[in-house]
Amino acid sequence: MSLAVSALRHRFARLPGSLRGISWMIASVFFYTVMGVAVKFAGHRLDPMQIGFARALFGLLAMLPFAYAAGWAALKTSRPMLQFFRGFTGSTAMLIGFWSIVHLPLAEVTAVSFANPLFLLVLAVLFLGEKVRARRWSATAVGFIGVLIMVRPGLDMNPAMLIALGGTALVAISVILIKTMAKNDNPMTLLLYFGIFSTAISAIPAALVWQDPTWEETAFLVVTGACGTAAQSCYIRAFAAADASLVAPFEYTKLIFAGLFGFVFFLEVPDGWTILGAAIIVASTLYIARREAQLGRHAPRAPAKIDPPGALPPG
């Protein structure tokens, strides 16, 4: 079994960085969607601030065995202040996101979250100096058109929407910080520091609204923490493997997972417009993947870094 896993890891590592980044992003989106469903269930009675603290705490606890296996190297960072700033922006965005999931319809929260690639494309060009080809700009725009078709603009920009949009902007800032630190710090270090800072920061508002959870609510909180950590792991790997402006558009696939889980858990049935929008999004993301794969075949391939076994949680 271990030999098979090792062989798969090496085969995956030989793929172009663009395809590895895309794969990690899609896996991240899947885990984030599962986390959102758990938040929705837990939020029937518990305050979003308490859910956010539980996500941070359980995520940190799930991470500790892997941090222990990595040793003191997991705490070694070249940018401690950036780690704190990323922890602050990331945890604030997380709390706003959970608040939005509980207080707004899931479709509206998802629609607002897809402004993230637009923020990110601009920030990546301004602060990371990334070069964005015209075709990638075009494919990203086409994907956003698919989002608009699914949502069919008519969203009233009430205060809750503005708060959710602010959280989306914070996510983009956090992503830029991840990309900057991923050049020198390994994924386990980024995850560990985020777990520490987000737990400490979210504990303050959680203490003010605390209610003892039932066993069922506790299970949802555990799922929230575990899936959130897995999603963070995949997310960090995605941006370490490829340009932020490339992998960001693949967050659009969240709509596909959200539609599937919405039907299974909440009996939400996508209509024709939703299916059409999803088809456009899938087509645009597949085009980007195909285009980058073609470019990757004509460019020299640098040896891919393979993290040592046990460096990160499974997934």
HELIX and SHEET records of a PDB file:
HELIX    1   1 SER A    2  ALA A   13  1                                  12    
HELIX    2   2 GLY A   17  ALA A   42  1                                  26    
HELIX    3   3 PRO A   48  ALA A   70  1                                  23    
HELIX    4   4 GLY A   71  LEU A   75  5                                   5    
HELIX    5   5 PRO A   80  HIS A  103  1                                  24    
HELIX    6   6 LEU A  106  SER A  113  1                                   8    
HELIX    7   7 ASN A  116  LEU A  123  1                                   8    
HELIX    8   8 ALA A  124  LEU A  128  3                                   5    
HELIX    9   9 ALA A  134  VAL A  151  1                                  18    
HELIX   10  10 PRO A  159  MET A  181  1                                  23    
HELIX   11  11 PRO A  187  LEU A  208  1                                  22    
HELIX   12  12 TRP A  215  ALA A  241  1                                  27    
HELIX   13  13 ALA A  244  VAL A  247  1                                   4    
HELIX   14  14 ALA A  248  THR A  253  5                                   6    
HELIX   15  15 LYS A  254  PHE A  266  1                                  13    
HELIX   16  16 GLY A  272  ARG A  297  1                                  26    
END                                                                             
